[in-house]
Amino acid sequence: MSGLFLAEIVLPGVKRSVSVARRCVGEVLAVAGHEDVDDVLLVVSELVTNATSHSASGEPGGFVTVEVSSLNAVTAYIEVIDDGSAVTVPEVHKADAEECGGRGLWLVEAVAVRWGVRDEGYQRRVVWAAMSTKSGTSACAVRR
């Protein structure tokens, strides 16, 4: 990934960190001149929630790191780095209608221009997303 690095936010792996991550990412992108960050904030919420719920980051002493970059004036790039999991791998799955959860990565896939997962050595997993921040532009239009 190339672009302009904007911020690194390191938070404890607890549920309260989700709203802090959203607020920090929103402010960083606004200062950098990105116009429409609603979808970015949705993705940040989903990815930080997953990190605190499904990885070792949610265990006592765990941390979640959010890195924010601008790929260009209308594309933000977000990485959420957690402490990994030997049990789960982030993937989109179809949730049953009666399930309360299980749709987070489906939402990420729906609104991101691109997204993916990579492992970075011992107990570090990165889930990343490139997101359009141009007002009135859907991810589907940007993918073309």
C-alpha positions, 0 to 999 in steps of 0.5 A: 500500500502506498499513500500518505500515512495519517495516524496510528491509534492503539487501544485496549482490546475492549468494547469501549474502544470501538467508539473511540476508534470511530471518533479518532478515525473520523477526526483524522480523515476530516483533517486530511480533507476526506468528505464522506467518511460514514462508510469508513466509520462503519467499517472501523466499527465492524473491524474493531468489534471483530478484533475485540470479540474474535481474537486474542486482543479481547483477552486481558492485556490485549490491544487493537491498533488502527492505522489510517492512510490516504491513498489519494484525495478520495480514498482512505485506507484502514488497517485494523491489527489484532493479536490474532486467533488460532481458532477463527479466520476473518471471512464473510459468511451468510448469517441466519435471519434469526442471528443477531450477529455475523454480518460484519464482514458482509457489510465491509465487503458491501461498502469497501472498494477492496478489503482483505486479511493478512497475517504478520508473524506471530500473533498479528493479524491485519484486516484492511479496507480501501474506502471511497470518501468522495461524496455520493460515490458508492463502492460499486461505482468506484470498483468499475 
